[in-house]
Amino acid sequence: MAPNPSGDISEAKFLTVAEVAQMMRVSKMTVYRLVHNGDLPAVRVGRSFRVREEDASEYLRKSFYDAG
């Protein structure tokens, strides 16, 4: 799903930090670090964060490297 040029995010699926951690197979603390360092975009909702599923997937895509 490509970003909508008008900025409409009504179709976006938001994940909790726990869901992102499960998706990436890392701890919740690692996800919080990524958010606080600005490496993973997030929206603050009350006292918690939500991450667009698209942003989490994009972060993983960009993180791949050729080890061989």
TADALIN-V391534 format. One record per backbone hydrogen bond with DSSP energy under -0.5 kcal/mol. CO is the residue of the C=O (numbers start at 0). NH is the residue of the N-H. Records with the same first field share a line. If there is no record, write none. Layout:
BEGIN
CO: NH + NH
END
This chain:
BEGIN
3: 6
8: 11
11: 13
12: 52
14: 50
15: 19
16: 20
17: 21
18: 22
19: 23
20: 24 + 25
26: 30
27: 31
28: 32
29: 33
30: 34
31: 35
32: 36
33: 38 + 39
34: 37
42: 44 + 49
43: 45
44: 47
47: 44
48: 16
49: 42
50: 14
51: 55
52: 56
53: 57
54: 58
55: 59
56: 60
57: 61
58: 62
59: 63
60: 63
64: 66
END
